[in-house]
Amino acid sequence: MKIDTSLTLRQLPETMSQADLQFTVATEEDFDDIMAMSQDIYGGLDYLPTRYTSWLQDTNRIVILARKEDKVIALESVCMIDDGETMLVEGLRVAPQERGKGVAGVLLRFCSELVKSKYPEVKVCRLTRDDRLGPKDFEKYRLITKQGILLVRFKAEDVKSQLSVLNKGKEIQSSSSTSSSSSSSSKCPPVRLDHTAVHQLYLTTDLMQGVLPNLTIIQDWQPFKPVPTTMATLLKKDIDWMVDDVSKPAVASLCTFPYRVPVGKDWYYLNIDMYGKDLDLVKEQFLCHLERHTDTLEGHVMCQMFLDPLLWKPMAEYCQNTLSVELVKEYTEQCVVESDVI
Ligand SMILES: CC(C)(COP(=O)(O)OP(=O)(O)OC[C@H]1O[C@@H](n2cnc3c(N)ncnc32)[C@H](O)[C@@H]1OP(=O)(O)O)[C@@H](O)C(=O)NCCC(=O)NCCS
């Protein structure tokens, strides 16, 4: 599904001149210009530097730039997902000096027209937002689901030692409970799924229906439907998939491998998407993900967890009081919204 923009780009001179903008397909050479206008984005957690090259190589995706007097002033990427029924909008950004002038709107409409002309079967446009949506937004979009955003930061080695303290505590607890009561039930640890198990659980059973928010897998800001093509895409990524119980899951989570973010030198980003409402199970899976990655990580980590809004407060308290990590910001929300493409 390669998107060929050339025809449509030539077909829309009206839109371009109206907005005094030119649209081009992004190339490797544009990287520095894009980074220059992305300085303050997402509080230093911009994923684009890590993904840019792979985005350009992805045949289901297009990255469009808006230019004014030849200068790059905005970017948007569109990826075709869910068997070509959905256009996923990502990476939207406008240069600081050009914000508030309607540039994002013009770029969004341009990309939408472009996709419609290439993919007449496209039905919906979906995007994930973390800003506060107002009534005007809800005239345009319907809400698919929302998750609370819990952002914490720490030094990898501090959390590593905190985790070993917690583990020692657990060992002592379990050995004393085994010796005091032979009937006490021991909880099973979370299960890390291999590709076959992921495929089986998400595609061949209904077991995830009660776990996934509105049947959506949101992985590092990307909202997908659990359909075969999507799962194939997701399984190509470096992700740890976890559940509490394969035969009857109540909590499931996806964790990225840490990647560098522009917030500072030696800063890594860990993204954990958590589904389900059981606080204890969420805590367990969170610890497992941390354990796995802090083992090899050095430097500083920004860890962002997306979870059921009702679990935000108790998890924030747990992070601060038990793990001694620093809360970076108060409660915010990740909203997955959708509009029909007409
Ligand atoms: C968010 C941002 C792209 C808006 O750009 P802008 O040109 O100033 O946008 P405007 O305020 O002029 O709004 C224009 C349109 O963009 C839409 N828009 C605003 N924020 C948006 C967002 N986060 N996602 C999608 N659309 C958005 C508005 O609804 C409006 O649509 P309309 O023309 O159909 O009414 C810009 O402020 C920016 O680059 N911020 C930093 C990066 C960022 O937060 N990106 C959002 C990723 S979720």
The ligand as an SDF file (V2000), in Angstrom:
LIG
                    3D

 48 50  0  0  0  0  0  0  0  0999 V2000
   -1.3040   21.4920   18.3530 C   0  0  0  0  0  0  0  0  0  0  0  0
   -0.7750   22.3110   17.1760 C   0  0  0  0  0  0  0  0  0  0  0  0
   -0.3370   21.3680   16.0830 C   0  0  0  0  0  0  0  0  0  0  0  0
   -1.9040   23.2090   16.6810 C   0  0  0  0  0  0  0  0  0  0  0  0
   -1.4260   23.9490   15.5640 O   0  0  0  0  0  0  0  0  0  0  0  0
   -2.0950   25.3580   15.1350 P   0  0  0  0  0  0  0  0  0  0  0  0
   -1.7650   25.6370   13.7280 O   0  0  0  0  0  0  0  0  0  0  0  0
   -1.6930   26.3740   16.1250 O   0  0  0  0  0  0  0  0  0  0  0  0
   -3.6240   24.9800   15.2540 O   0  0  0  0  0  0  0  0  0  0  0  0
   -4.8280   25.9950   15.4160 P   0  0  0  0  0  0  0  0  0  0  0  0
   -4.9430   26.4160   16.8600 O   0  0  0  0  0  0  0  0  0  0  0  0
   -4.6790   27.0690   14.4390 O   0  0  0  0  0  0  0  0  0  0  0  0
   -6.0360   25.0420   15.0990 O   0  0  0  0  0  0  0  0  0  0  0  0
   -6.2400   24.6500   13.7910 C   0  0  0  0  0  0  0  0  0  0  0  0
   -6.8840   23.3010   13.7470 C   0  0  0  0  0  0  0  0  0  0  0  0
   -6.0620   22.2770   14.3480 O   0  0  0  0  0  0  0  0  0  0  0  0
   -6.8300   21.5070   15.2230 C   0  0  0  0  0  0  0  0  0  0  0  0
   -5.9970   21.0520   16.3360 N   0  0  0  0  0  0  0  0  0  0  0  0
   -5.5190   21.7830   17.3480 C   0  0  0  0  0  0  0  0  0  0  0  0
   -4.8040   20.9810   18.1620 N   0  0  0  0  0  0  0  0  0  0  0  0
   -4.8240   19.7520   17.6200 C   0  0  0  0  0  0  0  0  0  0  0  0
   -4.2690   18.4960   17.9960 C   0  0  0  0  0  0  0  0  0  0  0  0
   -3.5510   18.3710   19.1080 N   0  0  0  0  0  0  0  0  0  0  0  0
   -4.5200   17.4330   17.2150 N   0  0  0  0  0  0  0  0  0  0  0  0
   -5.2660   17.5550   16.0960 C   0  0  0  0  0  0  0  0  0  0  0  0
   -5.8300   18.7030   15.6990 N   0  0  0  0  0  0  0  0  0  0  0  0
   -5.5910   19.7770   16.4630 C   0  0  0  0  0  0  0  0  0  0  0  0
   -7.9120   22.4220   15.6880 C   0  0  0  0  0  0  0  0  0  0  0  0
   -9.0360   21.6530   16.1110 O   0  0  0  0  0  0  0  0  0  0  0  0
   -8.2050   23.2280   14.4390 C   0  0  0  0  0  0  0  0  0  0  0  0
   -9.0290   22.4870   13.5550 O   0  0  0  0  0  0  0  0  0  0  0  0
  -10.0720   23.2420   12.5850 P   0  0  0  0  0  0  0  0  0  0  0  0
   -9.2630   24.1360   11.6930 O   0  0  0  0  0  0  0  0  0  0  0  0
  -10.7150   22.1160   11.8400 O   0  0  0  0  0  0  0  0  0  0  0  0
  -10.9840   23.9670   13.5170 O   0  0  0  0  0  0  0  0  0  0  0  0
    0.4020   23.2440   17.6160 C   0  0  0  0  0  0  0  0  0  0  0  0
   -0.0110   24.0150   18.7090 O   0  0  0  0  0  0  0  0  0  0  0  0
    1.6650   22.4750   17.9850 C   0  0  0  0  0  0  0  0  0  0  0  0
    2.5100   22.2130   17.1470 O   0  0  0  0  0  0  0  0  0  0  0  0
    1.7980   22.1440   19.2850 N   0  0  0  0  0  0  0  0  0  0  0  0
    2.9410   21.3720   19.7470 C   0  0  0  0  0  0  0  0  0  0  0  0
    2.8630   19.9210   19.3070 C   0  0  0  0  0  0  0  0  0  0  0  0
    1.5850   19.2280   19.7370 C   0  0  0  0  0  0  0  0  0  0  0  0
    1.1310   19.3690   20.8600 O   0  0  0  0  0  0  0  0  0  0  0  0
    1.0010   18.4660   18.7920 N   0  0  0  0  0  0  0  0  0  0  0  0
   -0.2520   17.7800   19.0230 C   0  0  0  0  0  0  0  0  0  0  0  0
   -0.0960   16.3250   19.0500 C   0  0  0  0  0  0  0  0  0  0  0  0
   -1.4840   15.5680   19.8650 S   0  0  0  0  0  0  0  0  0  0  0  0
  1  2  1  0
  2  3  1  0
  2  4  1  0
  2 36  1  0
  4  5  1  0
  5  6  1  0
  6  7  2  0
  6  8  1  0
  6  9  1  0
  9 10  1  0
 10 11  2  0
 10 12  1  0
 10 13  1  0
 13 14  1  0
 14 15  1  0
 15 16  1  0
 15 30  1  0
 16 17  1  0
 17 18  1  0
 17 28  1  0
 18 19  1  0
 18 27  1  0
 19 20  2  0
 20 21  1  0
 21 22  1  0
 21 27  2  0
 22 23  1  0
 22 24  2  0
 24 25  1  0
 25 26  2  0
 26 27  1  0
 28 29  1  0
 28 30  1  0
 30 31  1  0
 31 32  1  0
 32 33  2  0
 32 34  1  0
 32 35  1  0
 36 37  1  0
 36 38  1  0
 38 39  2  0
 38 40  1  0
 40 41  1  0
 41 42  1  0
 42 43  1  0
 43 44  2  0
 43 45  1  0
 45 46  1  0
 46 47  1  0
 47 48  1  0
M  END
$$$$
